Every structure is written in structure tokens, then in C-alpha cells.
Amino acid sequence: MKLDARTTAAVLVLLAGLALAFVSYFVLAAPWGFPPDSVDHSNPRVPFAPTFFVVGVMFVFIAAIVYELWPGED
């Protein structure tokens, strides 16, 4: 299976967005611990982690734009 340049670029942007969203949510923003309702476990570890999550989701949608706007091979 040979991927053309636009598919490769779109998949790379998609994977970058998913990785950024996953890491920002589970590593930077959602501390695990008990009791779960304590203040220490309700605040994110990094104050701007939700911004990283939103940027990751934007990358996922931008992957479709990259695929559609990149000139394909005829």
C-alpha cells in the first residue's frame, strides 16, 4: 500500500492532533488520585493544559483541510 504525499501529510497532522489532545488531557490536565473531589485533584497540573487540548482537536479537523487542499496525484 503506497500512500501519496497528501495522505501522508494528513495522517501526520491527524496523529499529531490526537497525540497532543491525549497527552494534554491525561498527563497535563487530569491528575488522578483520592479523594477525587479534593481541590488538589480538581485543578489541572498545568494551568494552560485545556488550551493544548483544544489545539489538538483543531489539528484533527485541520487534517481534513490538509487532505482536501493538498494537490493530489492524477
C-alpha positions in Angstrom: 0.0 0.0 0.0 1.6 3.2 -1.2 0.5 6.5 0.3 0.7 9.7 -1.6 2.1 12.9 -0.2 -1.3 14.4 0.8 -2.4 11.3 2.6 0.8 11.1 4.5 0.6 14.8 5.4 -3.0 14.5 6.6 -2.3 11.4 8.6 0.7 13.1 10.3 -1.4 16.1 11.2 -4.1 13.8 12.5 -1.7 11.8 14.6 -0.1 14.9 16.0 -3.5 16.3 17.0 -4.6 13.0 18.6 -1.3 12.8 20.5 -1.4 16.4 21.7 -5.0 16.0 22.8 -4.3 12.7 24.6 -1.2 13.9 26.4 -2.7 17.3 27.3 -5.8 15.6 28.8 -4.4 12.6 30.5 -1.0 13.8 31.5 -1.2 17.6 31.9 -4.8 18.3 32.9 -6.4 15.3 34.7 -4.5 14.4 37.9 -5.6 11.0 39.3 -5.9 10.4 43.0 -8.2 10.1 46.0 -10.3 11.7 47.2 -11.4 12.7 43.6 -13.4 15.7 44.9 -10.5 17.3 46.6 -9.1 20.6 45.3 -5.7 19.1 44.6 -7.3 16.6 42.2 -9.7 19.0 40.5 -7.2 21.6 39.2 -5.0 20.7 36.2 -1.3 20.2 36.7 -0.5 22.8 34.0 -2.8 25.9 34.0 -3.0 26.1 30.2 -3.4 22.4 29.5 -7.0 22.9 28.2 -5.6 25.1 25.5 -3.3 22.3 24.4 -6.3 20.0 24.3 -8.3 22.4 22.1 -5.3 22.9 19.8 -5.0 19.1 19.5 -8.7 18.9 18.5 -8.2 21.7 16.0 -5.3 19.7 14.5 -7.6 16.7 14.0 -10.0 18.9 12.0 -7.2 20.6 10.1 -6.1 17.2 8.9 -9.2 17.1 6.7 -8.4 20.5 5.4 -4.8 19.5 4.6 -6.1 16.4 2.7 -8.6 18.4 0.7 -6.4 21.4 -0.2 -3.2 19.4 -0.9 -2.9 18.8 -4.7 -3.4 15.1 -5.4 -1.6 12.9 -7.9 -3.6 12.4 -11.1 
